[in-house]
Amino acid sequence: MGLYLLATDDSEPAQKALDYVKKILNPEEDEVVVVSVVEEVTGDIYDDEINPVNIQIKLNERAEEMTSTAAEELEAAGFATSTEVMTGEPGEEICEFARHREAAGIFMGRRGLGAVGEFLLGSVSNYVVHHAPCPVTIVSRQSE
């Protein structure tokens, strides 16, 4: 029995990764932890009228909804699942969680920003591929 992570951010590629997990893993043998990482909201970028704590709470609630929805879809397909919402840098948190849980693999979507977009914005999937303690499967928008 393997423990696998499905990283989700409620994007189209994340949904494709979920669909791929349902096709490739065995619900009788594999468990899936649906993870989402919310970046920490700092007060620096907001004016005095906006409370960063309230924004963080809303973002965490949305991440809880996303992971629960994905877990329910996997459970309907027969998988044992759990969810985890973390706060921090997405790539780092996903890799650390995989290390801590001794995951057999990580599945995640890729938005396909292209070389310039990844250079300027960074890429969670790129980070995870290079730092994960286990195999990583990246599913892109174009994947069938």
Backbone hydrogen bonds, N-H to C=O, Kabsch-Sander energy under -0.5 kcal/mol:
donor,donor_aa,acceptor,acceptor_aa,energy
2,G,29,E,-0.6
4,Y,2,G,-0.6
4,Y,31,E,-2.8
5,L,105,G,-2.5
6,L,33,V,-2.5
7,A,5,L,-0.5
7,A,107,F,-2.6
8,T,35,V,-2.8
15,Q,11,S,-1.9
16,K,12,E,-2.2
17,A,13,P,-2.1
18,L,14,A,-2.1
19,D,15,Q,-2.5
20,Y,16,K,-2.2
21,V,17,A,-2.4
22,K,18,L,-2.0
23,K,19,D,-1.2
24,I,20,Y,-2.5
25,L,21,V,-2.4
29,E,26,N,-1.6
30,D,26,N,-3.3
31,E,2,G,-3.0
32,V,80,A,-2.5
33,V,4,Y,-3.0
34,V,32,V,-0.6
34,V,82,S,-2.8
35,V,6,L,-2.5
35,V,33,V,-0.6
36,S,84,E,-1.9
38,V,86,M,-3.1
39,E,37,V,-0.5
45,I,42,T,-0.9
46,Y,43,G,-1.3
50,I,47,D,-1.5
51,N,49,E,-0.5
55,I,51,N,-1.6
56,Q,52,P,-2.6
57,I,53,V,-2.3
58,K,54,N,-2.2
59,L,55,I,-2.6
60,N,56,Q,-2.5
61,E,57,I,-2.5
62,R,58,K,-2.3
63,A,59,L,-2.2
64,E,60,N,-2.4
65,E,61,E,-2.2
66,M,62,R,-2.5
67,T,63,A,-2.6
68,S,64,E,-2.3
69,T,65,E,-2.6
70,A,66,M,-2.3
71,A,67,T,-2.5
72,E,68,S,-2.5
73,E,69,T,-1.8
74,L,70,A,-2.1
75,E,71,A,-2.8
76,A,72,E,-2.2
77,A,73,E,-0.8
77,A,74,L,-0.5
78,G,75,E,-1.7
79,F,74,L,-2.3
80,A,30,D,-0.7
82,S,32,V,-1.4
84,E,34,V,-2.2
86,M,36,S,-2.5
88,G,38,V,-2.1
93,E,89,E,-2.7
94,I,90,P,-2.6
95,C,91,G,-2.2
96,E,92,E,-2.5
97,F,93,E,-2.5
98,A,94,I,-2.4
99,R,95,C,-2.3
100,H,96,E,-2.8
101,R,97,F,-2.5
102,E,98,A,-0.6
102,E,99,R,-0.8
103,A,98,A,-2.3
104,A,3,L,-3.6
105,G,3,L,-0.8
106,I,135,P,-2.1
107,F,5,L,-2.9
108,M,137,T,-2.2
109,G,7,A,-0.6
110,R,139,V,-1.9
117,G,113,L,-0.7
118,E,114,G,-2.6
119,F,115,A,-2.2
120,L,116,V,-2.6
121,L,117,G,-3.0
122,G,118,E,-2.1
127,Y,123,S,-2.4
128,V,124,V,-2.7
129,V,125,S,-2.6
130,H,126,N,-1.6
131,H,127,Y,-1.3
131,H,128,V,-0.5
132,A,128,V,-2.3
137,T,106,I,-3.2
138,I,136,V,-0.6
139,V,108,M,-2.8
139,V,137,T,-0.5
140,S,138,I,-0.5
141,R,110,R,-0.8
143,S,140,S,-1.3
